[in-house]
Amino acid sequence: MKVTVVGAGNVGATCADVLATREIANEVVLVDIKEGFAEGKALDIWQKSPIIGYDTRTVGVTNDYARTAGSEVVVITSGLPRKPGMSRDDLIATNAGIVKSVTEQVVKHSPNAIIIIVSNPLDVMTYQAHLTAKLPREKVFGMAGILDTARYRAFLAEALNVSPKDIQAVLMGGHGDTMVPLPRYTTVGGIPVTELIDKAKLDAIIERTKSGGGELVKLMGTSAWYAPGAAAAQMVEAIVRDQRRVFPVCLELQGEYGINGVYLGAPVILGKNGVERVIELQLNDEEKAMLETSRGHVKEVMDALDKMSAAPAA
């Protein structure tokens, strides 16, 4: 059982570390373009194995995708962060090129792999990878909803002074400001959250969740990595162990919720075949309106990528 993580930065290395520590695969291959970077991270994780007590072998390589051949799952975290002076379109163009190149290599060496996208902007990078891979949507999807719900659940646990283990929640839509929290589907030990917290506090937590990534950037000067890396690893675990977990993931909607051809977060059953089934919730009018707003925002970014792809080379 082999799992590959492309990108040995903070998110990728954290994902590889969680995969190894939890013994989710026999071998984890870490790939990066920076000479020696993935090798060093993988060696460090491997040297931790006698201390923590796990058998998963971690291997690092520099741009050697042949070493990833036969991977059952591939997590793509590659991409550049947005830098000062860089427009949204610049970021999209740069990272789309990286994701396209990586996806081509992944499909070449592991044609049967399930591909999980973590690269940002998440929704449009999932679109790019799906276009490039030419695989069914069940095998190419993005990690966003698990991270978003984790933040939401963590904030709720703090506010209610309860264990985060007892909180279940669903969020939909795009990753970021236009995500669609669903308080009606949020429970604490089976109790609807609306019975345990007043609306003003709940609304404040929802708003904090929407800007959860931005809050961390302001605090640290860089984006998060522990929670995103662990979230991607949880998706890998559900697939490798055929757990059939119900998770929100980003994928192409094909008629669900009245939406076609747009990549949005939606609850699915995740198992050995990737997305086993998309779950269609019965949204009320307010939730439908929020999802439509999110759809419009993501479609706008997808259209921007399409225009870049269609533009003649300079």
Secondary structure, DSSP 4 states (H G I P E B T S, - for coil): -EEEEE--SHHHHHHHHHHHHTT-SSEEEEEESSTTHHHHHHHHHHHHHHHHT---EEEEEES-GGGGTT-SEEEE---PPPPTT--HHHHHHHHHHHHHHHHHHHHHH-TT-EEEE--SSHHHHHHHHHHHHT--GGGEEE--HHHHHHHHHHHHHHHHTS-GGGEE--EEESSSTTEEE-GGG-EETTEEGGGTS-HHHHHHHHHHHHTHHHHHHHHHSS---HHHHHHHHHHHHHHHTT--EEEEEEEEEESGGG-EEEEEEEEEEEETTEEEEE------HHHHHHHHHHHHHHHHHHHHHHHHHHSPP-
